[in-house]
Amino acid sequence: MPLPKILRWLKSNNLIILLFLIVAVGSALRFYDLGTESLWLDEATSVRTSALDVNSLVIERAGAGHVPLYFIILHFWVNLTGTSEAAVRSLSAIFGILTILITCLAGKELFNYRVGLIASLLSSISYFHIYFSQEARPYALLLVLSVLSYLFFIKILKYDRNWYYVSYFVVNFLLGYTHFYSIFIITSQIFYFCLFWNRYRVQRWRFIETLAGIALSLIPALFLLGLTYLKLTVRGFWITRPSSSTLFDTFAIYAGYGWGRDILLWLFSLLSVLSLRLVRRTKGKWILRKPLGSLKSMSWSIGFESVDEVLLLIVWLLFPVLIPFLVSQVTTPFYFFKYAIGASPAFYLLVARGISIFDAKKWLSLILPLIITLSGLGLHSYYVNDVKEQWREVTKLVETESREGDVIVICANFCQKPFDYYYKGDLPRLGIRREADTNVVAKSIDDAVSGKDRLWLILSHGCDKTPLQEYLMKRYGEMIILEEKFIEVHVILFEIQQDKIK
């Protein structure tokens, strides 16, 4: 093709090229170092669950309080790709890449392609999105379905076509079987629709019918999880009651990672406010050579733009964060920032809208490089420092230093899942509950070490300072051969004197 034609094609398709480059960068960031860190506890649970048949998988996940869609998809995925760290995480990476593309489409539908491209760029370099795109858990699926749900919701409001109602039903059906926080995404849309009830008279009844269909389709999930949630309500959940700092940390982690996180948060907050375009210059121009004189010649007006669109984003952002946060103040706490990941695209769209109001290229050439630089520094810190539990390193130490006559004791007992994922040896292993009292611990340990020479103690997930550790330190503390701490895992090797065993 002649060069002039190529240049004309590039000029006429620059938006597509920009989106392609943004998606390419986001893809590289999500697949980079994908299998470097060990699987942590929850990821190992995902892998173990995916090995079950679908019926057993559904029952097992329901008993743990989880809806099963992600684990069903992972079940078929690992049959194709295997169960290596990179293979099981690659499914989430794909969901994360799709989020970048759909965020652009949502921004275009709400405002224009400029907003969509900026929002997709923010998503592509978001530490928060990248982290959960590199984890074998349901959060990347929850994220992409949340954005897709809002995309079809916006299309219903704008175009009222049958296809969009069908798509909205299908996406929210899948969303409902991905995570229980999906209810806050759907209710935020209902709230916005009711807020403008009279405006959407044409869509009113078909939207209600679609919501009724979604509610009926989610009844099986209610039966699956209802009893489990009632038990959790009575006995409590592992999540602590959130505080005001929890809210700050939620939006801070949406903004970035590392030392530049707080700067990004304040910048993003300012840009979100500017998304309403409160102040606009109507006359005059600021000149660097005459800063004060040029300011005097300028005039300004105060007004709002795109109020409905910005309000939709605010509702989308706040419902999955504030509602569970407030409910957690008066009942069993269940607010956790990663559960609200479906709200984060609204934050990036608000920021993108705020950036897009700057018409002058010099402002864009200042703001975007600053955001990219601060985000990049945080990502560099994320990639060079391990942040997940180091079970691969733990098992390597045990396999290297163990010998016949050893026994392995793991606390908490559920931490045997990631240990067994990596461990290739055949030493006997005993899992002990964190809550076990001293008498239970003493009997279990005495039975386990009978006839053994050494005991490996693996501590994780709050097992330091438990009756198990106190009992072993009191009994064998003077016979520690080896002790090493890994990220979130503590390993101690004791020598056993059989004459001390009663």
C-alpha positions in Angstrom: 0.0 0.0 0.0 1.4 3.4 -0.9 2.6 5.5 2.0 0.0 8.3 1.5 -2.8 5.8 1.8 -1.3 4.3 4.9 -1.0 7.8 6.5 -4.6 8.5 5.6 -5.8 5.2 7.1 -3.8 5.9 10.3 -5.3 9.4 10.6 -8.9 8.2 10.0 -8.5 5.3 12.4 -6.5 7.0 15.1 -9.0 6.2 17.9 -8.9 2.4 17.1 -5.1 2.5 17.0 -5.0 4.3 20.4 -7.4 1.8 21.9 -5.3 -1.1 20.5 -2.2 0.4 22.0 -3.9 0.9 25.4 -5.2 -2.7 25.4 -1.8 -4.0 24.3 -0.1 -2.2 27.3 -2.8 -3.4 29.7 -2.3 -7.0 28.4 1.4 -6.9 28.8 1.1 -5.6 32.4 -1.4 -8.4 33.2 0.6 -11.2 31.8 4.0 -9.9 33.0 5.4 -12.1 35.8 2.1 -13.9 36.0 3.5 -17.1 37.4 6.4 -15.6 39.4 4.8 -15.6 42.9 3.4 -18.6 44.7 -0.3 -19.3 44.8 -1.6 -18.1 48.2 -4.3 -19.8 50.2 -7.4 -18.7 48.4 -5.8 -19.3 45.0 -4.9 -22.9 46.0 -8.5 -23.3 47.2 -9.6 -22.2 43.7 -7.3 -24.8 42.1 -8.4 -27.6 44.4 -12.1 -26.7 43.8 -11.7 -26.7 40.1 -10.5 -30.3 40.2 -13.9 -31.4 41.4 -16.8 -32.4 39.1 -19.3 -29.6 38.5 -22.0 -30.9 40.9 -19.5 -31.4 43.7 -18.0 -28.0 42.9 -21.3 -26.2 43.2 -22.1 -27.9 46.6 -18.6 -27.3 48.0 -18.6 -23.6 47.0 -22.2 -23.1 48.4 -21.0 -24.6 51.7 -18.2 -22.0 51.8 -20.7 -19.1 51.0 -19.6 -18.6 47.3 -21.7 -18.6 44.1 -20.0 -21.0 41.6 -19.7 -19.4 38.2 -16.0 -18.5 38.3 -15.1 -21.9 39.7 -17.1 -23.6 37.0 -15.3 -21.6 34.3 -12.0 -22.3 36.0 -12.8 -26.1 36.0 -13.0 -26.2 32.2 -10.1 -23.7 31.9 -7.6 -25.8 33.8 -8.6 -28.8 31.8 -7.2 -26.9 28.7 -4.3 -25.1 30.3 -3.1 -27.1 33.3 -2.8 -26.0 36.9 0.5 -24.0 36.9 0.5 -20.6 38.5 0.5 -18.8 35.2 -2.2 -21.1 33.7 -4.7 -20.7 36.5 -4.2 -16.9 36.7 -4.4 -16.4 33.0 -8.2 -16.7 33.1 -8.3 -13.6 35.3 -5.8 -11.8 33.1 -8.2 -12.2 30.1 -11.1 -10.9 32.2 -8.9 -7.9 33.1 -8.1 -7.2 29.5 -11.7 -7.3 28.5 -12.4 -4.8 31.2 -10.1 -2.3 29.5 -12.0 -2.5 26.3 -15.5 -2.4 27.8 -14.6 0.6 30.0 -13.8 2.5 26.8 -17.1 1.6 25.3 -18.9 2.7 28.5 -17.1 6.0 28.5 -18.0 6.5 24.8 -21.7 5.8 25.4 -21.8 8.2 28.4 -19.7 11.0 27.0 -17.4 10.5 24.0 -14.5 8.4 22.7 -12.0 10.8 24.4 -13.4 10.0 27.9 -13.6 6.3 27.0 -10.0 6.2 25.9 -8.7 8.0 28.9 -10.7 5.7 31.3 -9.4 2.6 29.5 -5.9 4.0 29.9 -6.5 4.5 33.7 -7.9 0.9 33.9 -5.0 -0.6 31.9 -2.3 0.9 34.3 -4.4 0.5 37.5 -2.6 -1.4 40.2 -5.9 -2.5 41.6 -7.1 -4.0 38.4 -3.8 -5.6 37.6 -3.4 -7.2 41.0 -6.8 -9.0 40.7 -6.1 -9.8 37.0 -3.2 -11.8 38.3 -5.1 -13.7 41.0 -7.0 -17.0 40.5 -10.1 -15.7 42.2 -13.5 -14.4 41.0 -12.8 -10.6 41.3 -11.6 -10.0 37.8 -14.8 -11.7 36.5 -16.9 -9.6 38.9 -15.1 -6.5 37.5 -15.7 -7.2 33.8 -19.3 -8.3 34.3 -20.0 -5.1 36.4 -18.7 -2.9 33.6 -20.7 -4.9 31.0 -23.8 -4.7 33.1 -23.5 -0.9 33.2 -22.7 -0.7 29.5 -26.0 -2.4 28.6 -27.9 -0.4 31.3 -26.7 2.8 29.6 -27.7 1.4 26.2 -31.2 0.6 27.5 -31.5 4.2 28.8 -30.3 5.7 25.5 -31.7 3.4 22.8 -34.4 1.1 24.3 -33.7 -1.8 21.9 -34.8 -5.4 22.6 -31.3 -6.8 22.2 -30.0 -4.6 25.0 -32.6 -5.9 27.4 -31.7 -9.5 26.5 -28.0 -8.7 27.0 -28.7 -6.9 30.2 -30.5 -10.0 31.6 -27.8 -12.4 30.5 -25.0 -10.3 32.0 -26.7 -9.7 35.3 -27.6 -13.4 35.5 -23.9 -14.2 35.2 -23.0 -11.4 37.6 -25.4 -12.8 40.2 -23.7 -16.2 40.1 -20.2 -14.6 40.3 -20.3 -12.8 43.7 -22.9 -11.7 46.2 -21.8 -8.1 45.8 -23.4 -8.1 42.4 -26.6 -7.1 44.3 -25.1 -3.7 44.9 -24.3 -3.2 41.2 -27.9 -4.1 40.2 -29.6 -2.1 43.0 -27.5 1.0 42.0 -29.0 0.8 38.5 -32.5 0.4 40.0 -31.9 3.5 42.2 -30.8 5.6 39.2 -33.7 4.4 37.1 -36.2 5.3 39.8 -34.5 8.7 40.3 -35.5 9.5 36.7 -38.7 7.4 36.6 -40.7 9.9 34.6 -38.0 10.4 32.0 -37.8 6.7 31.1 -41.5 6.0 30.6 -40.8 4.1 27.3 -38.3 1.8 29.0 -40.2 1.5 32.3 -42.2 -1.8 31.9 -39.6 -3.7 29.9 -37.0 -2.8 32.4 -39.2 -4.0 35.3 -39.9 -7.2 33.4 -36.2 -7.7 32.8 -35.4 -7.1 36.5 -38.1 -9.6 37.5 -36.5 -12.2 35.2 -33.1 -11.6 36.8 -34.6 -11.9 40.3 -36.3 -15.2 39.3 -33.1 -16.6 37.8 -31.2 -15.9 41.0 -33.6 -17.8 43.3 -31.4 -21.0 43.1 -28.4 -19.0 44.3 -30.5 -17.8 47.2 -31.4 -21.4 48.1 -27.8 -22.4 47.8 -26.3 -19.7 49.9 -29.2 -18.7 52.2 -28.5 -21.2 55.0 -24.7 -20.5 54.9 -25.3 -16.8 55.2 -27.7 -17.3 58.1 -25.0 -19.3 59.9 -22.4 -16.6 59.2 -24.8 -13.9 60.5 -25.2 -15.8 63.8 -21.6 -16.9 64.4 -19.9 -13.9 62.7 -17.5 -13.5 59.8 -13.7 -13.2 59.6 -14.0 -9.6 58.3 -13.6 -6.9 61.0 -15.9 -4.0 61.3 -14.8 -1.3 58.9 -13.9 2.2 60.0 -13.6 5.6 58.2 -10.0 4.8 57.4 -11.3 1.7 55.6 -13.2 4.0 53.2 -10.2 6.1 52.6 -8.1 3.0 51.9 -10.6 1.8 49.4 -10.5 4.9 47.3 -6.7 5.1 47.8 -6.2 1.6 46.4 -8.4 2.5 43.5 -6.0 5.3 42.8 -2.7 3.5 43.0 0.1 1.8 44.9 3.2 2.8 46.7 4.4 6.2 47.8 2.6 8.0 45.0 -0.8 6.6 45.9 -2.0 9.5 48.1 -0.9 12.0 45.5 -2.9 10.1 42.9 -5.9 9.9 45.2 -6.0 13.7 45.7 -5.5 14.3 42.0 -8.2 11.8 41.1 -10.6 13.3 43.6 -10.0 16.8 42.2 -10.5 15.6 38.6 -13.7 13.8 39.7 -15.1 17.1 41.0 -14.1 18.8 37.8 -16.0 16.2 35.8 -19.1 18.4 36.4 -17.2 21.3 34.8 -18.2 23.8 37.4 -16.0 26.6 36.1 -15.4 27.5 32.5 -13.4 30.3 30.9 -15.5 32.4 28.6 -13.1 35.1 27.6 -9.4 35.8 27.6 -6.2 33.6 27.6 -3.5 33.1 30.2 -0.1 34.1 29.0 3.1 32.9 30.8 5.0 36.1 30.0 2.2 38.2 31.6 0.7 36.0 34.3 -1.1 38.7 36.3 -2.2 40.9 33.4 -3.6 38.0 31.4 -5.6 36.8 34.4 -7.2 40.2 34.8 -8.4 40.0 31.2 -10.1 36.6 31.7 -13.7 36.0 32.6 -15.3 32.9 34.0 -18.7 31.3 34.3 -20.0 28.8 36.8 -22.2 26.0 35.6 -22.8 22.3 35.4 -22.4 19.9 32.4 -23.4 16.3 31.9 -25.1 16.2 35.3 -27.1 13.0 34.6 -24.1 11.1 33.3 -21.9 12.1 36.2 -24.7 11.3 38.7 -24.9 7.8 37.2 -21.2 7.3 37.7 -21.5 8.6 41.3 -24.3 6.2 42.0 -22.3 3.4 40.4 -19.3 4.3 42.5 -20.9 4.7 45.9 -23.5 2.0 46.1 -21.1 -1.0 46.2 -18.9 0.9 48.7 -21.2 2.9 51.0 -24.2 0.5 51.3 -22.2 -2.6 52.6 -20.0 -0.2 54.6 -23.0 1.3 56.4 -24.8 -2.1 56.8 -21.6 -3.5 58.3 -21.8 -0.9 61.1 -25.0 -2.4 62.5 -24.9 -6.1 61.6 -22.3 -8.8 60.9 -19.5 -7.0 59.0 -19.1 -8.0 55.4 -17.5 -5.0 53.8 -14.2 -5.7 52.1 -12.6 -3.4 49.5 -11.9 -6.1 46.9 -15.5 -7.2 47.0 -16.4 -3.6 45.8 -14.1 -3.9 42.7 -17.1 -3.5 40.4 -17.3 0.2 41.5 -13.8 1.1 40.5 -14.5 1.6 36.8 -16.9 4.4 37.7 -14.1 6.1 39.5 -11.8 6.0 36.5 -14.6 7.2 34.2 -15.2 10.2 36.6 -11.5 11.0 36.5 -11.4 10.6 32.7 -14.3 13.0 32.4 -12.5 15.5 34.6 -9.3 15.2 32.4 -11.3 15.5 29.2 -12.6 19.0 30.0 -9.1 20.4 29.5 -9.2 21.4 25.8 -5.6 22.6 25.7 -3.1 19.9 24.8 -0.6 21.4 27.2 -2.8 20.4 30.1 -3.2 16.9 28.8 0.5 16.6 28.2 1.0 17.5 31.9 -1.8 15.5 33.6 -1.6 12.2 31.8 2.2 11.8 32.0 2.0 12.6 35.8 -0.6 9.9 36.3 1.3 7.4 34.2 4.5 8.1 36.0 3.1 7.8 39.5 1.2 4.7 38.5 4.3 3.2 36.9 6.4 3.8 40.0 3.7 1.9 42.0 3.6 -0.9 39.5 7.4 -1.2 39.6 7.3 -1.7 43.3 4.5 -4.3 42.9 6.5 -6.3 40.3 9.8 -6.3 42.1 8.5 -7.1 45.6 6.7 -10.3 46.5 3.4 -9.7 48.2 1.7 -13.1 48.3 2.2 -16.0 50.7 5.4 -17.8 49.8 4.2 -21.4 49.9 6.5 -22.5 47.0 9.5 -21.3 49.0 8.3 -23.0 52.2 7.8 -26.4 50.6 11.2 -26.1 48.9 12.8 -25.5 52.3 11.0 -28.5 53.8 11.8 -30.8 50.8 15.5 -29.7 50.9 16.1 -30.0 54.7 13.7 -32.9 55.6 14.6 -36.5 56.2 13.0 -39.7 57.1 11.5 -39.6 60.6 10.1 -36.1 60.2 6.5 -35.1 60.7 4.8 -31.9 59.5 2.2 -29.9 61.5 0.4 -27.1 59.8 -1.6 -24.4 61.5 -4.2 -23.3 60.5 -5.4 -26.6 59.1 -6.9 -25.0 56.0 -3.3 -23.9 55.1 -2.6 -27.4 54.1 -4.2 -26.6 50.7 -1.4 -24.3 49.4 1.2 -26.5 51.1 -0.1 -29.6 49.4 -0.2 -27.8 46.0 3.6 -27.5 46.1 4.8 -30.3 48.3 6.2 -33.3 46.4 7.4 -35.3 49.4 5.7 -38.1 51.4 6.1 -37.0 55.0 3.0 -37.4 57.2 1.1 -34.1 57.6 -1.3 -33.0 60.3 -3.5 -29.9 60.2 -4.6 -28.3 63.4 -7.3 -25.7 63.8 -6.4 -22.3 65.2 -9.2 -22.5 67.8 -8.0 -25.9 69.2 -7.5 -25.7 73.0 -4.4 -26.9 74.8 -5.7 -30.3 75.6 -6.6 -31.1 72.0 -3.3 -29.7 70.8 -1.3 -31.8 73.3 -3.0 -35.1 72.4 -2.7 -34.4 68.6 0.9 -33.4 68.8 1.9 -36.4 71.1 0.2 -38.8 68.7 1.8 -37.1 65.6 5.4 -37.2 67.0 5.3 -40.7 68.4 8.2 -42.6 66.9 9.4 -39.4 65.0 12.7 -37.6 65.3 11.8 -34.1 64.2 8.7 -31.9 63.8 8.2 -29.2 61.2 5.8 -26.5 62.4 4.2 -24.4 59.6 2.3 -21.3 61.0 0.2 -19.0 58.9 -3.1 -17.0 59.0 -3.0 -15.9 62.6 -1.4 -19.0 64.1 1.3 -17.2 65.9 0.6 -17.0 69.7 -1.9 -19.8 69.5 -2.1 -22.7 72.0 -0.3 -24.9 69.4 2.8 -22.7 69.2 2.8 -22.0 72.9 2.7 -25.8 73.7 5.5 -26.6 71.3 7.7 -23.8 72.4 7.2 -24.8 76.0 7.9 -28.4 75.3 10.5 -28.3 72.6 11.6 -24.7 72.5 15.2 -25.5 73.5 15.5 -28.0 70.6 14.9 -25.7 67.7 17.1 -26.7 64.8 15.9 -24.2 62.2 13.6 -21.2 62.0 12.8 -19.1 59.0 10.1 -16.5 58.2 8.6 -16.1 54.7 5.8 -13.7 53.6 2.9 -14.6 55.8 4.4 -18.0 56.7 6.6 -19.0 59.7 8.5 -22.3 59.7 10.1 -23.9 62.8 11.9 -27.2 62.9 12.1 -29.0 66.3 14.1 -32.0 67.3 12.0 -34.5 69.2 13.2 -36.4 72.3 11.1 -39.4 72.7 11.7 -39.7 76.4 9.7 -36.4 76.8 6.6 -37.9 75.2 4.3 -39.3 77.8 
